Amino acid sequence: MNPLNPMHAPSALAGLFAVNLMSDPVSVTHYLVVGAIMFTAGIVCMAVKRNALGVLMGIELVLNGANVNFVAFSSPYLQGEQTASIGLDGQAIALFVILLAAAEAAVALAITLNFYNNHSTVDIDQADGLKG
Amino acid sequence: MLAVINWHSILFLVFAGLACAFAVAVVVADNIVRMAFYLVLALGSTAGLFFLAGAEFIGAMQLMIYVGGTLVLLVFGVMLTAQAPFISIKTSTNDRVLAGVVGAALLAVLLQAAFSVEAWRRPGVGQVANPSATPLGMALLGVRVDDPPAGTSPSLVRSGYLLPFEIVSVHLLVVLVGAAYLARAKRRRTPRGIETADVAASGGSR
């Protein structure tokens, strides 16, 4: 461990903001923050968008935020003393997530186009045909 | 002064800022075409983050499959459905406020979890092997050539990923067949014009 790194943060947020961002090495937490922001943006996007393709974009953001976390935990750069590393497994899972996201996007897009052909709209508020 | 600057951190901040900013821009934007463009930029910046984390192969796959394949598919979907009333469908202000509150609460929980573990806050030691896709490729073939982490008992056998690899490949085939079936070219019909269109198409032979 490099003794020059000031990681004696008194509070949680100070660990990210109070230290010198120019010289402080990146840790897993930095990546987790990015993943959390992308995940939250995706959840909100899925919740508020009324365009079906907008909901699909939210799903992509959520999957991508999860991928950031997987890659961070598997990274050989970011581990202090291999305390939190999951090794190569994280990269393999991230690869599977990317492939399954491609499959999911293809099917969701097909469903959206089918809905558009049948109802002449992509507003998901109009998709209430199954409501009892 | 220049030697003090950690260029890895600088590049991380640049890519992380771009990724987060464009992810938020996807949520804020109303225009569906702009949302697609912002999503492309956000996922491209994430590929930069993957490169900086030492996952070169994942970053390349992110660029080629995600940005180059999936999002192009999404942009095609946007172009096929981008009629004038659907370019920007407004969300009501109440829904926006409610989603903002829920999103802030979720973000607070996630950030608290991210900062809660001391080991995750320790900066990396920076010992990196030569960049190579061999361990990942061999793992997908069922053979692990990467070193086990220190402290792991040697009795722990690390499994490969041959079975998930096969499952994903068959899954992709099934999905392609299903997508081609779902999105096959059909005559566009309006909800009210179904009967008249069918009668007209049958040509009155009955």
Interface residues (C-beta under 8 A of the other chain):
Chain A: M1 N2 N5 M7 A9 A12 L13 G15 L16 L21 M22 S23 D24 P25 V26 S27 V28 T29 H30 Y31 L32 V33 V34 A36 I37 M38 F39 T40 A41 G42 I43 V44 C45 A47 V48 K49 R50 N51 L53 G54 L56 M57 G58 E60 L61 N64 N67 V68 V71 A72 S74 S75 P76 Y77 L78 Q79 G80 E81 Q82 T83 A84 S85 G87 L88 Q91 A92 A94 L95 F96 I98 L99 L100 A101 A102 A103 E104 A105 A106 V107 L109 A110 I111 T112 L113 N114 Y116 N117 N118 H119 S120 T121 V122 D123
Chain B: V4 I5 N6 H8 S9 I10 F12 L13 A16 A19 C20 A23 V24 V26 V27 I32 M35 A36 L39 A42 L43 T46 L49 F50 L52 A53 G54 A55 F57 I58 M61 Q62 I65 Y66 G69 T70 L71 L73 L74 F76 G77 V78 L80 T81 P85 F86 I89 K90 T91 D95 R96 A99 G100 V102 G103 L106 L107 L110 L111 Q112 A113 A114 F115 S116 V117 A119 W120 R121 R122 P123 G124 V125 G126 Q127 V128 A129 P135 L136 A139 L140 R144 D146 P148 P149 A150 G151 R158 Y161 P164 V168 H171 L172 V175 L176 G178 A179 A180 L182 A183 K186 R188 R189 T190 P191
